[in-house]
């Protein structure tokens, strides 16, 4: 099922029909659950939610507690992918409690991993790291226990690899690029070993983003282009679009504004189509920055203000800080020093609060320029 979604869908639909024909309701319901999970992994969140919600109701009706917990976990993961973190946390916490109640350690640990990913997305890095480290230890323990009982080198190596990947993402977001590269390379090797193409592609995507953040544009382009190809072959539209966004940002870094604008505009449309509002807003932020660097300040202000509003609405403080810094630079260029100072102070404080200090030096530099320019203006006005 790792990428062969069309083939798996046909097999599961046929199996469900056969189960229905012989009156095996439980078997048919499990097939529906798997079909819902395929839709989820393909990024078809609306359809997946309908299927999984209906399937969960069927499990409740026939007393399938394990099936209920699995559907709840999948529904929580959909909400997480849609950046609906509050509802996702509630559902995943409940699902984890259900798994604990039936003594299913693997399901419990998978929920913990998703909850850790939410904390990571909310920039609660310390809590996320603690939860994910614990989850990874649990996965490894589960794997070794199963290996002992079954005399096979099996177990949830996938869960351990996923935790390693997310820890690498935390290091990347914190700007610890050397450590992130080591951890993500290790995670990718784990995914390759268990033949999980999607996990390997995601690690490649993150490694490409590390290279991009380090300014290694040529290498980043190669890695991200390859990762995008992998996502397309697997059928992961979201992953492919995320790679396209990063490739658009690289073109922008290389001052290739025309191509960057074309790619980011197309990618934004893809995000909107698959319901990824936050990712679409990130494209808007990049497009606003291109307009700013081209001196199109009025247009840049409109685009960046719209993106910032969505970031504030969804509680994405890093996006808010980035837009605020860019808007501050716009107002500074327009000699609107009061607005520029307010926005740059806000951006810098946001970065400090969430522990992402990469943007702090730039904000400080722009604030210094702002104060100096305002002082010069005051001197000129006084002397005249």
N, C-alpha and C positions, 0 to 999 in steps of 0.2 A: 504493500500500500504506500510505499515511500515514493510517490511520484506517479505510479501507474493508476491514476485516479479513474480514468475512463474504463479501463479493463476491470478494475475492482468494483466500480458501480454496476456494471453489467452483471457480474457474478453475484453480487449481493442482492440485486433486484430479483434475479432468477431464484436465488435461495429463499428470499422472503416469500415469493409466490408459492414455492413448494411447501414451505412451512405452513402457510395459510391453508393450502389445499389439504394437508394432513391434520389440521387442527392444532398445530403446535404454536400457540400464541407467543410463548416466551421466546422461541427461536426467531419468529418473525419480528418481534420487538427488538431483539438484539441486532438483527439486520438493519432495521430502521435507524438504530443508534449509530451504527457504523456508517450508514449513508449520510447521516447528519454530520458526523465527524469529517467525512470527505469534503462536504460542502464547506465546513469550517476551514479546513486546511487549504481549500481553494480560494478562500477569501469571500465566499458567497454567504456573508453573515446573516442577511435577512432570511434567506431560505433555510439556512442551517438552524437559526433560532426557532423557526416554525416547526421544523422536523423534530428537533431535540426537545422542545417544549411539549409537543404532542406525545413523543416517545416517553418522556419522563412521566407524564400523566398515565400512560399505559402501564409502566412499571409500578407506579403507586397502586393502581387498580388490581394488579395481579400479585402484589406483595414482593416485588423484586427490589430489595433494598440496595443491593450492589449496583443494579442498573440505574436506580434513582440517583445515587451518589455520582456515578459516572456522567450521567446527563447534566447534573448540576455543575460538575467540574468543567465540562465542555462549554456550557452556557456562561459560566463565569469567565472562562478564557476568551469567549467572544466579546464580552463586555470589556475585558482588559484590552483586547486588540482595538476596540473602538474608543479607547481612552476614557471609558465610563468607569473610573476607578472606584468610586464610592459603592456603586451597586455590585461591581465585580468582587470587591473585598467582602461584602456581605454574603454573596452566594458561595464564594470559594471557602470562606470561613465555615459556613454551614456544611458544605460538601466535605470539608476536612473532618468536621465533627462526626458526620455520617460514617466516613471511612474508619475513624477511630472506634466508633460504636460497633462496627462489624469486624474489627480487628484486621483491617486491610492496610498494612503499612505502606505498600507501594502507592495506593491512592492518596493516603494521607501526605506522603512525601511529595507527590506530584502537585497537590494543592499548595503545600508550603512553598514549592518552587515558583508557582504562579503568583502567590502572594509576595514572595521576594522580588519577582519581576515588577510588580506594581510599585513596591517601595522604591525600586531602582528608577522606574519611570517618574516617580514623584520626587526624585533626587534625595531620598532618605537613605543615603549610601551606607551609613553605619549599620542601621537596622537591616537593610537589604543584604549586606555582606554577611552579617551574623546568621540570618535565616537561610541564606543560600549555602553557606559553609556547612551548617547543620544538615541541610537537605542533601548536600553532596555526600556527606559522611553516611547518612541513612541509605542513600542509593548504593554506595559501595558495600555497606554492610548487608543490604538485601541481596546484592549480586553474589557476594561471597557465601551467604547462607544457602542460596539456591544452588550454587555450584557444589557445595558440600553435599546437599541432599540429592542432587541429580547427577553428580559426578561429571558435570559438564561445565565449561567455562561460559556460563550464561548469566543472566540477571539483568537488572536495568542499567546496563552500561550507557544507554541512551540518556537516562536521567542524570547520571554523573557527568556525562559530556555536556549536557545542556547547562548544568550548574557552572561548570568550568567556563563555558562560553559567556554566560551572563556576568561572571566575575571579571572576565576579560573586558567586557563592555563597560563595567564600572570603572576599571582602571583607565580605559580609553577616555571616558567622559571626564575623569579627574585629571587628565593630561599626563598620566604616567605611561607614556607611549612605549618605552622599552619593555616594561613589565607586561603591558597589555599584549604586545606582539608575542612574547614568550607564551603567555597563557592561551591566547587565541590560536596560536600555531599548534599547541598541545591539544586543544579542544578539537580543532579540525582533524588532526591525526586520529583522535578517538572516533570521530564521526566516520572518517574514511574506513577505519578498521571494521566498524559494524555496518558498513555500506549504507550509511544514511546520507544520501545526497543533499537533502534539504539542509541538514545541520552543517555539513561541510560548506555549502554555498553561503550560508549565513556567516560562518567564520571568515570566509574569504571576503565577504562584503565588509565586515568589520575591520579586517586587516587592510583592505583598500582604503577605508576611511581613516585609519591610523596614518597610512602613507600620505593621504591628502592633507591631513592636519599637520604633518611634518613638512609639507611643501614638496614632497616627492611626486610631482604631478604625473610624470611619464609612467613610473611604476604603478602608481595608484590607478591610472587609466587602464592599464593592462589587466590588473587584478579585478577591478570593478566590472570591466567589460566581460571578462570570463565569468564572474559571478552572475551577472545579468543573464548571460546565455544559459547558465545552469538553471536559474529560476524559471526562465521561459520554457525550457525543456521539461521541467518538473510540473509546470502549470501554476506557479506561485506568482500571481500578478503583482501582489504587494511588494515582494522582494525585488522583482524586476524593476518596478517603479522607483523603489528606494535607491537602487543602483543608478538609475537614470538621473535622479535628483543630484546624487553625488557627482556624477559625470558632468552635469550642468554647472555645478559649483566649481569644478576644476576648470572648465572653459572660462568661467567668470574670473577666476584667479589668474588665468593666462591673458586676461583682457580681450578675450574673444566673445564680446558681448552679444553679437548678433546670433551666433550659434547657441550660446548659453541661454539666451532669451527664448529661442525656438524650443529647445529641449525642456526647459523648466516650465514653459507654458503648456506644452503637450503633457508633461508629467503631472502637472497640477490637475489637468482635466481627467487624467486617469485616476488620481487619488479621489477626486470628487465622485467619479463614477462608481468606485468601489466603497464609498462611504468613509474615507479616511480624511476627515476634516482637518485634523491637526497636521497631518503630512502635507495637505494642500496649503495650509497656512505657512508651513515652512518654505514651500516653493514661492509663495507670495513674498515672504521675507527676502529670499534671495533675489527675486525679481525687483523688489523695492530697492535693494542695495545696488543692483545694476543701474537702475534709473538715477540713484544718488550719485554714483561714480561717473555717470554721463552728464551730470549737472542738471538733470531734469527734476528739480527739487519739488515742484508742485505735484507732479505725478508720483514721485517717490513718497511724499508725505501721505497721500491718499492710500497707496498700497500698504505701506508700513503701518499706518494707523489701523487699517482694517485687520491686518495680520495680528497686530498686538492685541486688539480687542478680543480676538478669538483665543489667543494664548491666555489672556487674563480670565476669560470665561471658563476655560477648561483647567485653570490652575497650573498651567505650564510656565513656571517662573523663569526658566532658562530662555524660552522663546520671548517672553516679555522683556527680559534683560537685553537680549540681542536687538530686538526692535527698538527699545528705548535708546540704546546706544547709537543705533543708526539714525533715528530721528533727532537725537541730540546733535549728531554730526551735520545733519541737514540744517537745523536751526542755527548752528554755529556758522555755517557757510553763508547763511542769509543774515548774519549779524543780529539774530534774535537771541541775545545772550542769556536773558532770564529763563526762557523756555529751554534753551540748550543746557543750562546749568542744572535745572530741575530734573530733566530727563537723564542726564549723565550721572547725577548723584543717585538717582533711583536705580539705574542700571548697575552701577558699581556696588551698591548696597545689596541688591538682589544676588549678585554673584558671590559676594562674601557670605551672605546668609546660607546659600545652598552649597557652599564649598567648591564652587567652580571658579577658580581664580584666573583662568586664561584671559578673560575679558577685562579684568581689573586694571592692568597696566594701560590698556588702550583708553579706558574711561578716564583714568587719572591724567593721561597725556592730553586728552581732549578738554578736560576740565581746566587744566593749566593754560591751554591755549585760549579757552573761553575767558578766563579771569584776566589774562594778559591783554587780550583784545578789548575787553570792557574797560580796563584801566586806561589804555591808550585813547579810547574813544572819549572817556571822561576828561582826560588831559586836554584833548583837542577842543572839546566843547568849552572848557574853562578858559583856555587861552584865546578863544574867538569871542 
